[in-house]
Structure formats: structure tokens, C-alpha cells
Amino acid sequence: MNSNSVISDIVEKDLCFGCGLCVSVCPKKCLDIKFNDFGEYNPFFCSDQCTHCGLCLKCCIQSGNNYHLDLQEYCDTVNPYHDDLLGKYFQNYVGYSNVDSHRANGSSGGITTWLLEILLSKKIVDAIICVGSNETCKEGLFTFKVLTSVEDIRNNAKSKYYPVECSDAITFVMENNITVAMTALPCLTKNLRLAMQHIKKLRERIKYIISFTCGMGPSSAAAEFICASSGGDPFHLNEISFRCKIDDKMTAKNFAIRCVSNKATDNELVTYQNFFSGLGMALDYRMFSLRACDFCDDVFGEYADISLMDAWHPDYFNDPGGNNIFVIRNREINTLVEEAITRKEIIANVIDAQIVIDSQLPVVDFKRNLIRERIQMAVKANEAVPYVREDLLPYRNTFVDKLRARYRVNTRQISRQKWLDYNKCDMKLTKDLKPLIWKMDMLRRSKKIFSFYSWFHFIKRIITKEVTS
């Protein structure tokens, strides 16, 4: 029963992103999805009615269908620009929403909230599908929700660095004749495009895909680790808010993470932690990352109609209000943005592609510069590797880059297993990871030194050449 399915070809090879799309597209409803022991979503067979039709695999980029996606087909643009990292695009902006409390209530500039509200209020779509708090009986703190009001959109604002799966939301779209705009990470964006190729209802009903830049997909253990390291109870984590703007003077570097554990009991704990010392550290060192993320080469959601990200750029991240950078690939959305700028609903400026790339350099480094070494490590270990666009990979890695890649893979593996072995004790895990973290910090510093000396000798050669000539 397991042949020609995502279970045998993806899940059992530890290549699953946990998006849940395969569950909703299965014609016989043979699949369901739940957390595994490591806090990662995995589909599983819930009946023996599988006909081996292979539709679940056709809708999964990890099965090698990535090359079937034509980038041009999903870029509704006239003479679009193109960049190896951004993909095809219409225009790039940096700015923020000037409408009501969008910016104050958002994780950065509030542009996502503005866009979703415009699409809904102008009746361009019937509903919005985005991530919000999970009030159902299903597991997980967050889930994809179908929203039909501006109030619902505002109540579900802010970024969520937590695993979510879309099976219920996509099933709702397939069973109801509505049009939607949907938010997604790059991996789900590509899976949705594949599903839209094979399923007419999705092709007709998903009008826009709004993607976010993603460095990795952390498991639910990442949230538990943050809760524990801030003094909360990781076994009874009830709420987590990842990007809290505590006061008007707080910059993006100092946003807080708020955790609530043992809610509505005598032992309720509300704890706070600096974003970068908690989740920032986990993301940087690849703690609790999925193995599937080791092979993702899409930094900026190339197949989305618009991609949004935090403006992690020296020119913008000291602004206490926060800013978004957004890459537009859809003509209609670009028109909406231009009209909003004219009406002062959005305060934004056009920016060069290099500024977009510079704002996400750590993610670019991980997904493009270090990916070849991770692939080679997997091949040497006889582990499964999905399709990767080899023409975009670096020709070879330096010795320092090879070490950086290996240490991060080790960190991912250790954090995944030891969090369970140590019964969710953050101090024991941190102690185990300390030598690796020290090595990675030393490599980062050495890379900067090597870069300085490389530029120094390059300039010296030019000067010497000009003098001698």
C-alpha cells in the first residue's frame, strides 16, 4: 500500500515539509496528518483505500516535480526583471502601512495586513487563508484559518515561527465555490502551484499566493525551547507571540517573545525573552530545523504573486515602527500598491534588487552558499536527497563554508533528538550545543577576517598594477 505515495517516497525518507497539502488533495481521503515525536507534521495513512494514483506525489516538490514549474507562468508581468535569487519580478519596495494600527499590530511594517484587507474589502477575493491561533481541538498552537472579515485579519496579524499544515483550509476551498488569497512559505507556495496544475478547482479558486521569506521551518520544539529558556513550562505552553513591540522606542533588534504556560491555572506563567537571544539563536544555528529545509533553495518565494519580508537592512531596522520589503510579481497587486502609495495608505519607496538580497543575507547564505555541502553530506551518508536546481548552486565551497554547513547539520540533529532525551530541559541542551555554537561563532569571525584580507590584497594588486604601468 505504501508504494507510489508520499509516505514511502517522502515521509519515510525524512524529506517532508509537513505542509499537509497531500492530505487535502487525496481523492480517496486516505491520508491524515499529525505531529511526530519531534514536533514535526507528518502525513500518515488513515485508511487502506489507496489506489496508488500518485496525486499526492505530483503535488509535492520533494518528489522531484520542482522542474515541472515554469517560473514565467506564475509571473503576470510585462517584460519582468529577473534575478537568480528573487526570480522574476515586477517591482521591489520598502515601506509600511499608514492605515489605522496595521504597523503597530504587525511584526514589521503591516503591509501584509493592508494587502489582505484590500483584497477582501474590494471583493477581489471572497476569503483570506492565513495563519492564526488554533482554537480547534486539533494539536498545535497555530493553524491555517479561513477569514472573511477585516476584524479577523487584524486579530490574526503577526509572524508565527511555528509549524502549520493547510489540509483543512484547502479542503474547505475545494468543497466551497469561493475565491481566496493565501499566505504561504516558499515550500508550500511551490506545492500549491503544482496542485493548481493538476486540480482545476484550486486553479480557479486560489487567486493570489502571498509568500514570506523563510530561513527554515522550525518544529514545535523551537517554541517549547523558547518557553523553557525564558522561565516558562514547555510541557504546558498555551500561547506564544514571536514579535511583540513593547514600546514605541523598541527597534526590530529588540522585539520580545511572549510565552504563556499553564494558562488559566494557579501556576500560570507569562514570560518574555529578547527575539534574537531566543528564536534568533535557534534560527541562526539551525536548532529544531526540519531535514527537508536542508535542501530548499528558494529564498524569496519565487512562485508567489508577492513576497514579503522584514527589512533586516542597516538603513531600516533601527526604525522602531518596523518596515517591510516586498517583491511584486503580479500586475494587479502592483497596481493596488501604486494606488495606495498615491493615497498615502502606504509609505513606500522603490528599491534595487540588491537591497532586497542584502536584507536577507543569512538566509541567502544558508540556502544557496551552503546547500552543496549539505547535499554532499547526505549523499555520502546514503541518505535521500530531493531535486535541487544545480545550476543555481555554488561551484564549490571553501573549507570554512564546508565546516559551517557541517556544524549546522550537527546542531539540527542534536537539538532534534536531545530535546526529547533531556525531557525538554533547555539548560542541558544548551550545554551540549555550546561547543558547536562556539565553533560556528569562530568560523563566522574568521570568514569576516578572510573577507577583509581578500579585499585588502585585491585593492593592493590594483594599486600596484596602476603604479607600475
Secondary structure, 3 states (H helix, E strand, C coil): CCCCCHHHHCHHHCCCCCCCHHHHHCCCCCEEEEECCCCCEEEEECCCCCCCCCHHHHCCHHHCHHHHCCHHHHCCCCCCEEECCCEEECEEEEEEECCCCHHHHCCCCCHHHHHHHHHHHCCCCCEEEEEEECCCCCCCCEEEEEECCHHHHHHCCCCCCCCCCCHHHHHHHHHCCCCEEEEECHHHHHHHHHHHHHCHHHHHHEEEEEEECCCCCECHHHHHHHHHHCCCCHHHEEEEEEEECCCCCCCHHHCEEEEEECCCCCCCEEEEEECHHHHHHHHHHCCCECHHHHHCCCCCCCCCCEEEEECCCCCCCCCCCCCEEEEECCHHHHHHHHHHHHCCCEEEEECCHHHHHHCCHHHHHHHHHCHHHHHHHHHHCCCCCCCCCHHHCCCCCCHHHHHHHHHHHHHHHHHHHHHHHCCCCHHHHHHHHHHHHHHHHHHHHHHHHHHHHHHHHHHHHHHHHHHHC
